[in-house]
Amino acid sequence: FRRVLFRSGTLRDAIETAYDTELQLEKDYVRWYSACAKDPVTAEFLLQFLRGQRKSVGEYGDLLSRLDLAGD
């Protein structure tokens, strides 16, 4: 896991950083899930995390959309 350092002062920057981090983790879960195609137990285990991660990415995306509508 990477440690993300956030030094900007805007709400948008904080949410964009969180969104990018969550999106990268989702991509990692997809990669890990694909790598264990021959191991259905591990694949099912990772699928649980992937579902939760997809929800998290969506929530941050929604926050960014709301900021766009509100004009930051």
C-alpha positions as CSV (number, residue, x, y, z in Angstrom):
1,F,0.0,0.0,0.0
2,R,1.1,3.5,-0.7
3,R,1.0,6.3,1.7
4,V,-0.6,9.4,0.2
5,L,0.6,12.8,1.4
6,F,-1.8,15.6,1.0
7,R,-0.6,19.1,1.4
8,S,-3.1,21.2,-0.5
9,G,-5.7,23.3,1.2
10,T,-8.8,22.9,-0.9
11,L,-11.6,20.4,-0.4
12,R,-11.6,19.5,-4.1
13,D,-7.9,18.6,-3.9
14,A,-8.6,16.4,-0.9
15,I,-11.5,14.6,-2.6
16,E,-9.6,14.2,-5.9
17,T,-6.6,12.7,-4.0
18,A,-9.0,10.3,-2.2
19,Y,-10.8,9.4,-5.4
20,D,-7.5,8.7,-7.2
21,T,-6.3,6.5,-4.3
22,E,-9.6,4.5,-4.2
23,L,-9.6,4.1,-8.0
24,Q,-6.1,2.7,-8.0
25,L,-7.0,0.3,-5.2
26,E,-10.0,-0.9,-7.3
27,K,-7.7,-1.5,-10.2
28,D,-5.4,-3.5,-7.9
29,Y,-8.3,-5.6,-6.8
30,V,-9.3,-6.3,-10.4
31,R,-5.7,-7.3,-11.2
32,W,-5.5,-9.6,-8.2
33,Y,-8.9,-11.1,-8.9
34,S,-7.8,-11.8,-12.5
35,A,-4.6,-13.4,-11.3
36,C,-6.3,-16.0,-9.1
37,A,-8.8,-17.3,-11.8
38,K,-7.8,-20.9,-11.0
39,D,-8.4,-20.5,-7.3
40,P,-12.2,-19.9,-6.8
41,V,-12.0,-19.5,-3.0
42,T,-9.5,-16.7,-3.2
43,A,-11.4,-15.2,-6.2
44,E,-14.6,-15.1,-4.2
45,F,-12.8,-13.6,-1.2
46,L,-11.3,-10.8,-3.4
47,L,-14.7,-10.2,-5.1
48,Q,-16.1,-9.1,-1.7
49,F,-13.4,-6.4,-1.5
50,L,-13.9,-5.4,-5.1
51,R,-17.6,-4.9,-4.6
52,G,-16.9,-2.6,-1.6
53,Q,-14.2,-0.8,-3.5
54,R,-16.5,-0.1,-6.4
55,K,-19.0,1.5,-4.0
56,S,-16.2,3.7,-2.5
57,V,-15.1,4.9,-5.9
58,G,-18.6,5.8,-6.8
59,E,-19.1,7.7,-3.6
60,Y,-16.0,9.8,-4.2
61,G,-17.1,10.3,-7.8
62,D,-20.5,11.6,-6.6
63,L,-18.8,14.0,-4.3
64,L,-16.7,15.4,-7.1
65,S,-19.9,15.8,-9.2
66,R,-21.6,17.7,-6.4
67,L,-18.6,20.0,-6.2
68,D,-18.9,20.6,-9.9
69,L,-22.6,21.5,-9.5
70,A,-21.9,23.8,-6.6
71,G,-18.9,25.5,-8.2
72,D,-16.4,24.3,-5.5
